[in-house]
Amino acid sequence: MSTRKYSTPELKKGKEITSVPKGSSKTIEQAKQTWFVQYMYEGKQIRVKSGLNRFKDPDEKAYEAEVLLRSIKDNLKNGFNPLKPQEFIEALKKEYILLSDAILEFKEYHIKHGSRPKTISTYLSKLNSLSAQYPGILLKDLTTKHLEDFVVHKITNGKFAQDSVKSAKRILNAFFTVMIKLGNTQVNPKIGFDNKIQSHQEVSDKHVPYTDPDLKKVFQYLDNNDKYTAFYARMIYYTCIRPGEIRGLKVKDIDLKKRLITIRASVKKSTTNSKSQTVEIVENFMKELEQLDLENCNPEHFLVGSTTNIVGEVQVGINTPYQKLITSFKNIDKKESLDNPYLKDSEKLQNKGYDLYSFKHTSNIKKYNSGWTLAQIMKANRHTSVSMTELYLKKLGAFTETKHLNVPAI
């Protein structure tokens, strides 16, 4: 039994010409008739003209009619339902979606699902780079080899160290997972990616803990020239609250009597649960907070909302604290270069891998070296596992002195 829902489309050229005026021809007169393609679909008669009757030249009209007939046959063969044309149009869009357009849909998907702007930016950095390497390519035409060649190209050009390779593979997998979910593709070309493709380029250090001399140097400069960044840095060091979370804290989140800071769910980095978290205010940081006169501040103002007064009405830009710190590094380096013309680039603060997170790493190393247990450090960082905490201590060896210690006799 046939399951076809439609009859074979036919071109109808109007009534048959029986008489031809002088100076004309049967072909010309037939072209003056109303032409259309006709077929039955699920028992209903369908007629399609699609502007066919705008053409007056017989040859041109015949050509356009043949194109229309073929396209209707092809569309029906590929599942076109003339009773629900929009469904086919949407399916066609997905079938022929460009990689660049698919990336925009991926971005909108993550915005809709509340992903952090920084996370989205990280995704787009790799994906847009992929699109730039294959401009105009359709999503469906991307193969595993395309992805492998993209990563190899970045490695060869010195753009990808091994951590970037891992990040790219993770992002590509996330991208195609979303594309499958949105119905834009049925395959994930990341599956089958050659794991032997690796970068041997040395990974540049980041979030490097400060040495004691550099830490002292930085705070001396900040205390004298940039009290806003000095407060921001000390808050990271004393509380281990993430830089991005500090940016979202409000005056009402600081309870000086109970000595607690509340990190609301809307401020937290993690969005896996809707519970707020609290961080204890240690004595050394209590002194910093008391100087802000928070009791007389608007509780809805942001704790670090003003680069001049610290507390402010409007949340500062996401990159503002970081840029201010880097500017401080440059100013310190500039002064030291004037004092010491032989200062090497590797000895400059801005080239040592220091950033805002470095204050948190430094804090954790100092905690450990002063006797804190891993469990205590884990709690202070609000980590969910000891292994996560250990990542903050991976530079511990570089900051631990052993030459005064003896090895026990055996």
Secondary structure, 3 states (H helix, E strand, C coil): CCCCCECCCEEECCCCCCCCCCCCCHHHHHHCCCCEEEEEECCEEEEECCCHHHCCCHHHHHHHHHHHHHHHHHHHHCCCCCCCHHHHHHHHHHHCCEHHHHHHHHHHHHHHCCCCHHHHHHHHHHHHHHHHHCCCCEHHHCCHHHHHHHHHHHHHCCCCCHHHHHHHHHHHHHHHHHHHHHCCCCCCCCCCCCCCCCCCCCCCCCCCCCCHHHHHHHHHHHHHHCHHHHHHHHHHHHHCCCHHHHHHCEHHHEECCCCEEEECCCCCCCCCCCCCEEEECCHHHHHHHHCCCHHHCCCCCEEEEECCCEEECCCCCCCHHHHHHHHHHHHHHHHHHHHCCCCCHHHCHHHCCCCHHHHHHHHHHHHHHCCCCHHHHHHHHCCCCHHHHHHCCCCHHHHCCCCCCCCCCC
